[in-house]
Amino acid sequence: MCGRYTLSTVDGPDLAQRFGLIEPPAQETLGRCNVCPTETVAAVLEPGRPAAVPWGLRPFRNSRFAPINVRAETATTRFKWRMAGGRVLVLADGWYEWLKQEAKGGARIPFRYTVDGGAPFAFAGLYDGTGVAIVTTTANEIAAPVHDRMPVILPDPDAEAAWLSRDVGIAEAAELLVPLASERVSVAPANPAVNKAGVEGRELLTAP
């Protein structure tokens, strides 16, 4: 799954160039080292146009549950209409997972995952008109020792364009919902201070 992630860069123009945006993402979405659910995140809702939207879909009917993740295995059924017209990019440069200690009650150990040495990338996301959810898939060899799920990371600009395109059908888009190649992913311990929501700072990115 993906319950926290980072967009630690503060270079908005660089992100605009990387993702072909007409303007940089909103400043409030940059320099983030501990992005938490319900917070405002940097997304691309249509080609070239960044948006600042909440992380989390609207609660389901008669429920308070507001999904922050959508499983790739059920995206084409349970979230079919969003797969048809609500595919978006969620911009990031890392994500966190936690390893549970064997000792009961022990603090969870955070790890941060990056791609291509820390370069920015895009999660596959779904948008409901209000907020976004990140699509998850089975973990690759790097992520699996800590968690059996990982976010879907679109591998290149062509895949990002295909995911956004309304000319690409649901079945074809679903083929993109696979684990990123293990050789592109790196992992390292993060600062345990990241365990607390609301804490920020670049010191969170690495173990003390």
MITORDO-858298 format. One record per residue: residue in three letters; x, y, z of N, C-alpha, C in turn. Coordinates in pm, whole numbers, plus 50000, padded with zeros to 5 digits. Layout:
BEGIN
ALAXYZXYZXYZ;...
//
This chain:
BEGIN
MET500844988250000500005000050000500885012450000;CYS500265023850007501015036250017500245045550109;GLY500755047350232500075055650329500795068650358;ARG502025069950313502805082250324503775082650205;TYR504055094550158505045095550051505705109250055;THR506595111749960507355124349957507305130649819;LEU507295143749819507645151749702508585162349756;SER509815157949786510745166049864511375177449785;THR511355176649654511945187249575511175200349591;VAL511895211349584511265224449586511375231249450;ASP511905224049352512155229649219510915227649131;GLY509975236949143508765236149064509005236648915;PRO509855245748864510105246048720510685232948666;ASP511525226348745512085213548702510975203148688;LEU510045202948783508915193748774508045196948653;ALA507835209948629507025213948514507655208948384;GLN508975209948374509655205148254509575190048244;ARG509805183048356509785168348353508425162948310;PHE507335169048359506005163548332505235171448225;GLY505915180648156505295188048048504145196848093;LEU504315203848206503255211948263503365226348215;ILE502255233248204502275247048158502725256548269;GLU502675251748395503145259448509503565249848618;PRO504385253948714504815244948820503655240948911;PRO503775229848980502775226249080502715236849190;ALA501605237149262501425246849369502545245549472;GLN503015256949519504135257149613503855248949738;GLU502625248749784502285241549907502465226449894;THR502525221349770502675207049749504135202749736;LEU505065212449736506475209449715507235209549848;GLY508435203649846509245203249967508605194950077;ARG507815185050038507095176850134507845163750159;CYS508135160950285508875148750321508035139050402;ASN506755142350419505865133450495504425136550456;VAL504085133850331502725136350282501785126050343;CYS500715130750405499765122150477498385122850411;PRO497565112650431496195112950377495435125250421;THR494575130050334493705141850344494455154750312;GLU495795154550308496545166650278496505169650129;THR496815182150095496815186349955498065181249884;VAL497875175449767498985169249694499035174649552;ALA500185172649489500385176849350499925165849256;ALA498965169349170498435159649075498385165848936;VAL498245157448837497995161948699496685155548657;LEU495645163748643494315158548613494075157148463;GLU494815164848386494775163848240496125168248187;PRO496485164248066497835167148017498195181948027;GLY499365184548089499905197948095499415206548208;ARG498405202048284497795210648384497915204748525;PRO498735210948609498845206248747497645210648829;ALA497405203448936496315207149027496715203349169;ALA496205210749264496415207749406495095202649462;VAL495065189849499493815183349542494075175049666;PRO493035171649743493225163549863493565149049827;TRP494335142749915494625128449901493525120749973;GLY492675114449893491575106649946490315109049866;LEU489625098149829488365099349758487225102549854;ARG486105106649800484925108749883484515095649949;PRO483995096250072483545083750137482475076850055;PHE482495063550060481435055849995480095058650061;ARG479035056049989477685058350040477465050950174;ASN476885058150270476595052650402477845047650474;SER478975053950445480235049850507481105062150530;ARG481965061250630482945071850653484295068650588;PHE484385056850528485645052350469485945060250342;ALA487045067650343487475075550227488775069450175;PRO488725061650066489915054550019491055063749980;ILE492265060350024493465067349978494215058749876;ASN493925045749874494525036349780493415028549710;VAL493685024349587492805015649511493635003949461;ARG493184991849485493924980049440493784978549288;ALA494914975849222494894974049077493954962749037;GLU493864952649122493054940849090491554943949084;THR491124954549150489694957849151489404971349085;ALA490424977949034490234991248976489274991048858;THR489304980448778488464980048657487044975748685;THR486764971648806485394967448841484794977048943;ARG485354977349060484814985649166484935000549135;PHE485975004349058486205018449026486175020548874;LYS485305013348808485285013248661485085027048602;TRP484145034948656483885047948594485065057448613;ARG485815055748723486995064148742488115059648651;MET488195046648624489185041848527488865047348388;ALA487605049848359487225054848228487495069648213;GLY487235077648317487355092048301488055099248412;GLY488655091948505489285098548620490715094548644;ARG491425090448540492825086448557493695098948563;VAL494555099648666495405111448688496795106948731;LEU497715116448734499055114248788499135120648925;VAL499815114049017500145119649148501665120449154;LEU502205132649168503655134749158504345131649290;ALA505505125349282506215121149403507695119249371;ASP508505117549477509895113349458510315102849562;GLY509335096749626509615086049719508365082049793;TRP508405070549860507295066549945507845058350061;TYR507045057450166507445050550289506655037650308;GLU507325027750365506665015850419507305013050555;TRP506615005450637507085002750773507224987850799;LEU508314984350864508574970450903508224968851050;LYS507354959351078506974956851216508074949251288;GLN508404953451409509394946251488508774933351543;GLU509634923351562509144910551613508624911851756;ALA509274920251834508844922051973507494929151977;LYS506564923752051505234929552061505324943652120;GLY504664952952054504664966552102505854974752056;GLY506774968751982507944976051935507574986151828;ALA508314996851821508045007251723508295002151581;ARG507445006151488507655002351349508855009751290;ILE509595002951204510795008651144510465013651004;PRO510625026750977510275031950844511405030350743;PHE511005027850619511925027350506511385036250396;ARG512305043150329511895051550216512395045350086;TYR511495044949989511785039349857511885050649755;THR512895049949671513075059849565513255052849432;VAL513175060649325513245055249189514355062549113;ASP515175054949043516215060748958517075070849034;GLY517475067049155518375075449233517735087749294;GLY516435088049305515755099349368515055108649271;ALA514935104749145514265113049046512765113749072;PRO512105124549030510645125149045509965115048953;PHE508795110648993508025100948915506545103448939;ALA505715095648874504265097048890503645083848932;PHE502855084449041501975073349075500785073548980;ALA500255061748948498965061048881497895064348984;GLY497065074248953496035078449047494665078548984;LEU493635078749068492245079949024491615091849095;TYR490815099349022490225111849072488715110849065;ASP488045115449171486575114549175485895128149166;GLY486655138249124486105151649117486405159949240;THR486855153349345487205160149470488625157149513;GLY488975144249524490285140149569490815128549488;VAL492035124349522492695113749447493015101849537;ALA493115090349475493625078349540494765073049455;ILE495715066449519496865060549450496595045749427;VAL496845041249306496635027049273497815018949323;THR497525007449384498594998649434498554985149363;THR499694978449367499824965349304500694956549393;THR500994944449346501864935549423503274941249428;ALA503964938649535505304944149554506324937349464;ASN507334944949421508454938949349509474933349449;GLU510594928649401511564921849488512174931249591;ILE512254944049561512834953649655511844957049766;ALA510584958749731509574962849829509024951149911;ALA509014939149855508344927849918508844924250058;PRO510144925550089510574921950225509924930250336;VAL509414942050303508794950650404507274950450393;HIS506744950250271505294950350252504954942950124;ASP503794936350121503414928550004502744936849895;ARG502544949949920501964958749820502914970649797;MET502764976949682503514989149652502664997649560;PRO502905010749556502165019249462502545016249319;VAL501605018349228501895017249085502635029849042;ILE503865027948994504685038948944504755037548792;LEU504255047548723504275046948577505725048248530;PRO506205039348443507645038048420508295048848337;ASP507535056448258508155066348169507095076148121;PRO507515086948053506525096848004505485090947910;ASP505845081047830504865074947740503755068147820;ALA504135061147926503135054548010502275064848082;GLU502905075848126502145086548192501115092448095;ALA501525094747971500615100247871499475090547842;ALA499795077647833498755067647807497765066947922;TRP498265067748045497385067048161496425079048163;LEU496905090848124496065102748123495105103148005;SER495455096547896494705098047772493315091847780;ARG492305099447740490935094147734490735085847608;ASP491715085847519491645077347400492115063147428;VAL492725061247545493165047847585492075041547670;GLY491615029747630490515023147698490915017347832;ILE489915012847907490145007548041491064995448037;ALA490814986247945491614973947940493084977047912;GLU493324986147820494704989747787495364997147903;ALA494615005947966495165013248082495485003648196;ALA494654993548214494884983948323496184976448306;GLU496674975248183497944968348160499124975948219;LEU498934988548252500004996648313500124994548463;LEU499144987748523499074986648668499884974648719;VAL501184975548699502094964648735503244970348818;PRO503974961848891505114966748971506204972648883;LEU506824983348930507974988848860509134978948869;ALA509954978548766511114969548764511984971648888;SER512354960548951513104961149077514414968749065;GLU515084967548950516394973948937516314989148938;ARG515134994748924514995009348928514655014649067;VAL514405005749162513955009849294515055007849398;SER515245017749484516185016749594515445018949725;VAL515985013349833515355014749963516425017450068;ALA516095025650168517015028650278516185032150400;PRO516725029650521516005033350643515735048350647;ALA514575051950701514205066050717514205069550866;ASN514045082050895514035086851033512735082551102;PRO512795075851217511575071651286510635083151320;ALA511125095451316510255106951342509125107851240;VAL509305101451123508275101851020507045093951062;ASN507165085751166506025078051212504865086751256;LYS505145099151292504115108151342503615117151230;ALA502315116651205501725125251104501895139851143;GLY502135148251044502275162551069503705167151087;VAL504625157851107506045161351120506615163450980;GLU507435173550963508035176450833509515179450847;GLY510235179550733511655183050732512475172750658;ARG513535177250594514375168350514515095157950599;GLU515195160550729515825150750817515035137750825;LEU513785137850780512965125750782513395115650675;LEU514085120250575514355111850457515355100850484;THR516215102550582517235092650611517295089850760;ALA517815078250794517925074350935518925083451007;PRO518675086951132519595095551206520885088351240;
//
